[in-house]
Amino acid sequence: MAGATQLAVRMVREYGLSRGPVAYPASAAYLDVTGSADHPYAEATQRIVDREVARFLRLAEAYALDLLTVHREALDDLVARLLEEETLDGHVVYDIAGPSAPTVHTAAGTRLTAGPRRPR
């Protein structure tokens, strides 16, 4: 979770990937997410950054849960096969799960899936 939080902080602060096109240049002093108040902007701005970071983390969690739900049958098949054989080659995983098209979330919240899903 710490790694995801650090990435989200960098996405908002350093790369400006939030609801507003504002970025704060990288500085080792304020990119530390340990609670230090050493940053080049007001506390109100920090609260906005914190909300955006939390929003990114919630979106990532929802996306991960969605992937697990959508692919539950394939995951169950993989578990059963692993219980039988203990290890599997990548081609066996692809045979069971199949390559799926990535889902892209747009700024408007729309989900786009590129290409058809492969039937099993």
One Martini backbone bead per residue (centre of mass of N, CA, C, O) as a GRO file, in nm:
protein
  120
    1MET     BB    1   0.056   0.064  -0.018
    2ALA     BB    2   0.296   0.257  -0.010
    3GLY     BB    3   0.362   0.248  -0.313
    4ALA     BB    4   0.088   0.354  -0.413
    5THR     BB    5   0.101   0.621  -0.262
    6GLN     BB    6   0.361   0.732  -0.386
    7LEU     BB    7   0.257   0.730  -0.674
    8ALA     BB    8   0.013   0.916  -0.632
    9VAL     BB    9   0.172   1.157  -0.533
   10ARG     BB   10   0.337   1.192  -0.794
   11MET     BB   11   0.097   1.228  -0.986
   12VAL     BB   12   0.003   1.492  -0.851
   13ARG     BB   13   0.260   1.664  -0.792
   14GLU     BB   14   0.466   1.608  -1.039
   15TYR     BB   15   0.252   1.542  -1.300
   16GLY     BB   16  -0.052   1.658  -1.283
   17LEU     BB   17  -0.273   1.399  -1.231
   18SER     BB   18  -0.542   1.578  -1.203
   19ARG     BB   19  -0.811   1.794  -1.209
   20GLY     BB   20  -0.556   1.977  -1.224
   21PRO     BB   21  -0.289   2.148  -1.407
   22VAL     BB   22  -0.092   2.080  -1.144
   23ALA     BB   23   0.256   2.111  -1.054
   24TYR     BB   24   0.523   1.997  -0.844
   25PRO     BB   25   0.831   1.990  -0.818
   26ALA     BB   26   1.078   1.799  -0.748
   27SER     BB   27   1.135   1.719  -0.393
   28ALA     BB   28   1.266   1.548  -0.141
   29ALA     BB   29   1.134   1.701   0.097
   30TYR     BB   30   0.810   1.681  -0.012
   31LEU     BB   31   0.793   1.367  -0.117
   32ASP     BB   32   0.765   1.294   0.166
   33VAL     BB   33   0.507   1.075   0.328
   34THR     BB   34   0.558   1.115   0.665
   35GLY     BB   35   0.427   1.422   0.746
   36SER     BB   36   0.568   1.645   0.640
   37ALA     BB   37   0.547   2.015   0.607
   38ASP     BB   38   0.754   2.021   0.355
   39HIS     BB   39   0.612   2.259   0.140
   40PRO     BB   40   0.533   2.491  -0.144
   41TYR     BB   41   0.244   2.500   0.016
   42ALA     BB   42  -0.052   2.502   0.137
   43GLU     BB   43  -0.263   2.325   0.338
   44ALA     BB   44  -0.502   2.334   0.141
   45THR     BB   45  -0.343   2.200  -0.087
   46GLN     BB   46  -0.276   1.940   0.065
   47ARG     BB   47  -0.571   1.848   0.089
   48ILE     BB   48  -0.611   1.817  -0.214
   49VAL     BB   49  -0.390   1.614  -0.259
   50ASP     BB   50  -0.503   1.400  -0.064
   51ARG     BB   51  -0.771   1.358  -0.216
   52GLU     BB   52  -0.645   1.267  -0.483
   53VAL     BB   53  -0.492   1.027  -0.375
   54ALA     BB   54  -0.742   0.880  -0.264
   55ARG     BB   55  -0.885   0.860  -0.535
   56PHE     BB   56  -0.675   0.686  -0.678
   57LEU     BB   57  -0.686   0.449  -0.477
   58ARG     BB   58  -0.988   0.385  -0.517
   59LEU     BB   59  -0.970   0.327  -0.820
   60ALA     BB   60  -0.765   0.096  -0.800
   61GLU     BB   61  -0.935  -0.087  -0.620
   62ALA     BB   62  -1.181  -0.111  -0.808
   63TYR     BB   63  -1.025  -0.229  -1.047
   64ALA     BB   64  -0.918  -0.483  -0.907
   65LEU     BB   65  -1.195  -0.597  -0.823
   66ASP     BB   66  -1.307  -0.611  -1.109
   67LEU     BB   67  -1.101  -0.809  -1.222
   68LEU     BB   68  -1.162  -1.040  -1.022
   69THR     BB   69  -1.462  -1.067  -1.094
   70VAL     BB   70  -1.446  -1.111  -1.403
   71HIS     BB   71  -1.205  -1.351  -1.345
   72ARG     BB   72  -1.304  -1.576  -1.145
   73GLU     BB   73  -1.319  -1.838  -1.310
   74ALA     BB   74  -1.021  -1.842  -1.394
   75LEU     BB   75  -0.907  -1.840  -1.107
   76ASP     BB   76  -1.037  -2.106  -1.019
   77ASP     BB   77  -0.899  -2.276  -1.238
   78LEU     BB   78  -0.609  -2.211  -1.146
   79VAL     BB   79  -0.630  -2.324  -0.863
   80ALA     BB   80  -0.700  -2.613  -0.938
   81ARG     BB   81  -0.445  -2.663  -1.109
   82LEU     BB   82  -0.239  -2.597  -0.880
   83LEU     BB   83  -0.334  -2.823  -0.688
   84GLU     BB   84  -0.243  -3.046  -0.890
   85GLU     BB   85   0.066  -2.918  -0.998
   86GLU     BB   86   0.185  -2.630  -0.852
   87THR     BB   87   0.283  -2.574  -1.154
   88LEU     BB   88   0.295  -2.326  -1.427
   89ASP     BB   89   0.285  -2.234  -1.735
   90GLY     BB   90   0.209  -1.967  -1.924
   91HIS     BB   91   0.036  -2.122  -2.139
   92VAL     BB   92  -0.169  -2.228  -1.933
   93VAL     BB   93  -0.274  -1.960  -1.837
   94TYR     BB   94  -0.372  -1.867  -2.119
   95ASP     BB   95  -0.566  -2.105  -2.164
   96ILE     BB   96  -0.747  -2.029  -1.922
   97ALA     BB   97  -0.763  -1.699  -1.936
   98GLY     BB   98  -0.660  -1.542  -2.143
   99PRO     BB   99  -0.635  -1.279  -2.330
  100SER     BB  100  -0.708  -0.951  -2.233
  101ALA     BB  101  -0.849  -0.660  -2.254
  102PRO     BB  102  -0.803  -0.353  -2.170
  103THR     BB  103  -0.909  -0.119  -1.933
  104VAL     BB  104  -1.025   0.215  -1.974
  105HIS     BB  105  -1.015   0.519  -1.798
  106THR     BB  106  -1.171   0.802  -1.815
  107ALA     BB  107  -1.227   1.120  -1.709
  108ALA     BB  108  -1.552   1.056  -1.717
  109GLY     BB  109  -1.566   0.731  -1.624
  110THR     BB  110  -1.524   0.564  -1.867
  111ARG     BB  111  -1.533   0.238  -2.002
  112LEU     BB  112  -1.279   0.084  -2.203
  113THR     BB  113  -1.270  -0.188  -2.437
  114ALA     BB  114  -1.027  -0.349  -2.616
  115GLY     BB  115  -1.178  -0.553  -2.775
  116PRO     BB  116  -1.243  -0.872  -2.768
  117ARG     BB  117  -1.333  -1.138  -2.596
  118ARG     BB  118  -1.220  -1.442  -2.516
  119PRO     BB  119  -1.336  -1.738  -2.541
  120ARG     BB  120  -1.384  -2.046  -2.325
   0.00000   0.00000   0.00000
